[in-house]
């Protein structure tokens, strides 16, 4: 293996970027094993820097060209003098990530900055798979999972998370001149992109569109749960935690009748702690892998094709099996003990009443 390019200081800079810039992922990342957590933080740090580089540029297309040049240098093992670039160069080399995947992510960021419009839900999926589905796929590769059906579910989890973010940020985005809600959905609800931009105020029609978006995300969260069974057992709690926390963002929007314009949905720290506990419980119980009946979403096909072509050239054969770990067996055993104790307590109470 080649010598690492990133220093201890570089990795600490990456950690700080995520601690400040992505609190939800930072919280969930503590459930990842160290061998995955470090490269995951490096990956997210580069994503954060790339997003900012395009978003804050006066010329998004030029910024995209510069970022792709940075990406080329990472894949040559000659990153520019930045902590996130050195860390990302180590990640793509160690985990055999095809360059087309992060390149698609950068393309999505450029769509953001250029004010791209989304005429229908399929167009929005094309955007979400670039800015978030790519990250889900790369996270799977970091965990050693390359089976196509598992990568399809990972892409869907990323898309679902992005839909939750969009549902939460409708007002904030509109005030910045951006609308992600599908234009045909807006028309069906007797509203429009132009109306939302002109007056970012909540209405029942906007609420219906936001609710529809949250429900679409919920469907993908269910599909993604089955895909988590393909991950190494010690990685599953963190991914379930991220899935549950992001889904809770959407549910919080629903509790506010779809109003994410006059207020911002926030998941409390206490609620996040409960969801972390639930993630561990869900990991122990397991989810049936119903992947055979679910085709790949059309928007994500190009990601899986890129990985298949990359792996075919290198003779990499994905392992479709899922191993059980001591961690999983211990969690199941612990839940069994708790259930037996609860049964004994209920029986004792029945005898005394």
C-alpha positions in Angstrom: 0.0 0.0 0.0 1.3 3.5 -0.8 2.3 5.9 2.0 -0.5 8.0 3.3 -0.6 11.6 2.0 -2.7 13.1 4.8 -1.2 13.9 8.2 -2.7 13.6 11.6 -3.3 17.4 11.5 -5.0 17.1 8.1 -7.5 14.5 9.6 -8.2 16.8 12.6 -9.0 19.6 10.2 -11.5 17.3 8.4 -13.1 16.3 11.7 -13.6 20.0 12.7 -15.1 20.8 9.3 -17.8 18.1 9.8 -18.3 18.9 13.5 -19.3 22.5 12.6 -20.8 21.9 9.1 -22.8 18.7 9.4 -24.0 18.0 13.0 -26.3 15.2 12.1 -23.7 13.2 10.3 -21.1 14.1 13.0 -23.5 12.6 15.6 -24.1 9.4 13.6 -20.5 8.9 12.7 -19.6 8.1 16.3 -21.3 4.7 15.8 -19.0 3.9 12.9 -15.9 1.7 13.6 -12.7 3.7 13.5 -11.5 2.1 10.3 -14.6 3.6 8.5 -15.1 6.8 10.5 -11.8 8.4 9.6 -12.1 8.0 5.8 -15.8 9.0 6.1 -14.9 12.2 7.8 -12.3 12.9 5.1 -14.9 12.2 2.4 -17.5 14.5 3.9 -14.9 17.2 4.5 -14.0 17.3 0.8 -17.7 17.3 -0.1 -18.2 20.3 2.2 -15.3 22.2 0.7 -16.3 21.4 -2.9 -19.9 22.6 -2.2 -18.6 25.9 -0.7 -16.1 26.4 -3.6 -18.9 26.3 -6.2 -21.6 27.9 -4.1 -19.5 30.9 -3.2 -18.0 31.4 -6.7 -19.1 34.2 -9.1 -18.5 31.7 -11.9 -19.8 28.2 -11.0 -18.7 26.6 -14.2 -15.2 27.8 -13.8 -15.2 26.6 -10.2 -16.4 23.2 -11.4 -13.5 23.0 -13.9 -11.0 23.9 -11.1 -12.6 21.3 -8.8 -12.4 18.6 -11.4 -8.7 19.5 -11.9 -8.3 19.1 -8.1 -10.0 15.7 -8.5 -7.7 14.7 -11.3 -4.7 15.5 -9.1 -6.1 13.4 -6.2 -6.4 10.4 -8.5 -2.8 10.9 -9.7 -1.7 11.0 -6.0 -0.6 14.6 -6.4 -3.3 16.6 -4.5 -3.0 20.4 -4.0 -1.8 21.7 -0.6 -5.1 21.3 1.2 -6.0 19.0 4.1 -9.2 17.8 2.6 -7.6 17.1 -0.8 -4.8 15.0 0.8 -7.2 13.1 2.9 -9.6 12.5 -0.1 -6.7 11.3 -2.2 -5.9 8.6 0.4 -9.6 7.6 0.5 -10.1 7.2 -3.3 -6.9 5.2 -3.6 -7.5 2.9 -0.6 -11.1 2.1 -1.3 -11.0 2.0 -5.2 -13.6 4.7 -5.8 -14.1 5.3 -9.5 -13.5 9.0 -10.4 -16.9 9.2 -12.1 -18.6 9.1 -8.7 -17.1 12.2 -7.1 -17.2 13.9 -10.5 -21.0 13.4 -10.5 -21.1 15.0 -7.1 -19.3 18.0 -8.3 -21.7 18.2 -11.3 -24.6 18.3 -8.8 -23.0 21.2 -6.9 -22.7 23.1 -10.2 -26.4 22.5 -10.9 -27.1 24.2 -7.6 -25.0 27.3 -8.3 -26.4 27.7 -11.8 -30.0 27.8 -10.6 -31.1 24.7 -12.5 -34.8 24.2 -12.6 -36.6 20.9 -11.9 -39.7 20.5 -14.1 -40.6 17.1 -12.5 -39.8 14.7 -9.8 -37.5 12.7 -12.1 -35.4 15.8 -12.7 -35.2 16.3 -8.9 -34.0 12.7 -8.5 -31.3 13.3 -11.0 -30.1 16.2 -8.9 -30.4 14.4 -5.6 -28.5 11.3 -6.8 -25.6 13.6 -7.7 -25.3 15.6 -4.5 -26.3 12.8 -2.1 -26.7 9.5 -3.8 -23.0 9.6 -4.7 -22.1 10.0 -1.1 -24.2 7.0 -0.1 -22.5 4.9 -2.7 -19.0 6.1 -1.7 -19.8 5.4 2.0 -20.7 1.8 1.0 -17.4 1.4 -0.8 -15.6 2.7 2.3 -17.3 -0.2 4.2 -16.1 -2.7 1.6 -19.6 -3.3 0.0 -19.7 -3.3 -3.8 -22.7 -5.6 -4.6 -24.9 -3.8 -7.1 -28.2 -4.3 -5.2 -26.6 -2.9 -2.0 -25.2 0.1 -3.8 -28.6 0.8 -5.3 -30.1 1.0 -1.8 -27.3 3.2 -0.7 -28.0 5.6 -3.5 -31.6 5.7 -2.5 -30.7 6.5 1.1 -28.7 9.5 -0.1 -31.6 10.6 -2.3 -34.1 10.3 0.6 -31.8 12.4 2.8 -31.6 15.1 0.2 -35.4 15.1 -0.2 -35.7 15.6 3.6 -33.3 18.5 3.5 -35.2 20.1 0.6 -38.5 19.7 2.5 -37.0 21.3 5.6 -35.4 24.3 3.7 -38.1 25.4 1.3 -38.3 28.9 2.8 -34.6 29.4 3.2 -33.9 28.2 -0.3 -36.6 30.5 -1.8 -35.2 33.5 -0.1 -31.9 32.6 -1.8 -33.6 32.4 -5.1 -33.7 28.6 -5.3 -36.7 26.3 -5.7 -36.2 22.5 -5.7 -39.9 21.5 -5.5 -40.9 19.9 -8.8 -42.6 22.5 -11.0 -45.4 20.1 -12.1 -46.2 19.3 -8.5 -46.5 23.0 -7.8 -48.8 23.5 -10.8 -51.0 20.6 -9.6 -51.3 22.4 -6.2 -52.2 25.7 -7.9 -48.9 27.3 -7.2 -45.7 28.0 -9.1 -42.0 28.4 -8.8 -42.4 32.1 -9.7 -45.0 32.7 -7.0 -42.8 31.0 -4.4 -39.8 33.1 -5.3 -41.8 36.3 -5.4 -43.4 35.7 -2.0 -41.8 33.0 0.1 -44.8 32.6 2.5 -46.5 29.5 3.6 -49.8 28.4 2.0 -51.8 25.2 2.1 -50.8 24.5 -1.5 -47.1 24.6 -0.7 -47.8 22.5 2.3 -49.3 19.8 0.1 -46.3 19.7 -2.2 -43.9 19.5 0.8 -45.9 16.7 2.3 -45.8 14.8 -1.0 -42.0 15.2 -1.0 -41.6 13.9 2.5 -43.8 10.9 1.7 -41.6 10.1 -1.4 -38.6 10.2 0.9 -40.3 7.9 3.4 -40.7 5.2 0.7 -36.9 5.4 0.0 -36.0 5.2 3.7 -37.9 1.9 3.9 -36.1 0.5 0.8 -32.8 1.7 2.2 -33.4 -0.1 5.5 -33.2 -3.4 3.7 -29.9 -2.4 2.1 -28.3 -1.8 5.5 -28.3 -5.6 6.0 -25.6 -5.8 3.3 -23.2 -3.7 5.4 -20.7 -5.1 7.9 -22.6 -5.6 11.1 -20.4 -3.1 13.1 -21.3 -0.4 10.5 -25.1 -0.9 10.6 -26.0 1.1 13.7 -24.4 4.3 12.3 -26.2 4.0 9.0 -29.5 3.2 10.6 -29.0 6.2 12.9 -28.4 8.5 9.9 -31.4 7.1 8.2 -33.7 7.5 11.2 -32.4 11.0 12.0 -32.9 12.4 8.5 -36.3 10.7 8.2 -37.2 12.5 11.5 -36.5 15.8 9.8 -39.2 15.1 7.3 -41.6 13.9 10.0 -41.0 17.1 11.9 -42.0 19.1 8.8 -45.2 17.0 8.6 -46.0 17.8 12.2 -45.9 21.5 11.2 -48.4 20.9 8.3 -45.6 21.1 5.7 -44.7 24.6 6.8 -40.9 24.9 6.3 -41.2 28.5 5.2 -42.2 30.5 8.3 -40.3 28.1 10.5 -37.5 25.6 10.4 -37.9 22.0 11.5 -35.3 21.0 14.1 -34.8 17.5 15.6 -33.9 18.0 19.3 -30.8 16.6 20.9 -33.0 14.4 23.1 -34.9 13.0 20.1 -31.5 12.3 18.4 -30.4 10.4 21.4 -33.5 8.3 21.3 -33.0 7.6 17.6 -29.4 6.5 18.3 -30.8 4.0 20.7 -33.4 2.9 18.2 -30.7 2.4 15.6 -28.9 -0.1 17.8 -32.2 -1.9 18.5 -33.0 -2.1 14.7 -29.5 -3.4 14.0 -30.0 -6.2 16.5 -33.5 -7.2 15.2 -32.5 -6.9 11.5 -34.4 -6.1 8.3 -35.3 -8.6 5.7 -33.2 -8.0 2.5 -36.1 -7.6 0.0 -33.8 -6.3 -2.7 -34.7 -8.8 -5.4 -38.1 -7.1 -6.1 -36.7 -3.6 -6.2 -35.1 -2.4 -9.4 -32.4 0.3 -9.5 -33.9 3.8 -9.7 -33.3 5.1 -13.2 -31.5 8.1 -11.8 -28.9 5.9 -10.1 -28.1 3.5 -12.9 -25.1 5.5 -14.2 -23.4 5.3 -10.8 -23.7 1.5 -10.7 -22.6 1.2 -14.3 -19.5 3.3 -13.5 -18.6 1.0 -10.6 -19.2 -2.2 -12.6 -17.0 -1.0 -15.4 -14.3 0.1 -13.0 -14.4 -3.2 -11.1 -14.5 -5.3 -14.3 -11.2 -3.7 -15.5 -9.5 -4.5 -12.2 -11.0 -8.0 -11.8 -12.9 -7.1 -8.6 -15.7 -9.4 -7.9 -18.2 -8.0 -5.3 -19.1 -10.3 -2.4 -22.9 -10.6 -2.1 -22.8 -12.4 1.3 -23.5 -10.8 4.6 -21.6 -12.1 7.7 -22.9 -12.0 11.2 -20.6 -10.5 13.8 -20.1 -11.1 17.5 -21.6 -7.6 18.0 -24.9 -8.5 16.3 -25.2 -11.8 18.2 -24.5 -10.0 21.5 -27.2 -7.4 20.8 -29.7 -10.1 20.0 -28.8 -12.0 23.1 -29.1 -8.8 25.2 -32.5 -8.1 23.9 -33.6 -11.6 24.6 -32.4 -11.3 28.2 -34.3 -8.0 28.6 -37.5 -9.5 27.2 -37.3 -12.5 29.6 -36.7 -10.1 32.6 -39.8 -8.1 31.5 -41.9 -11.2 31.2 -40.8 -12.4 34.7 -41.6 -8.9 36.2 -45.1 -9.0 34.5 -45.7 -12.5 35.8 -44.7 -11.4 39.4 -47.0 -8.4 39.2 -49.9 -10.7 38.0 -49.4 -13.0 41.0 -49.5 -10.1 43.5 -52.7 -8.6 42.0 
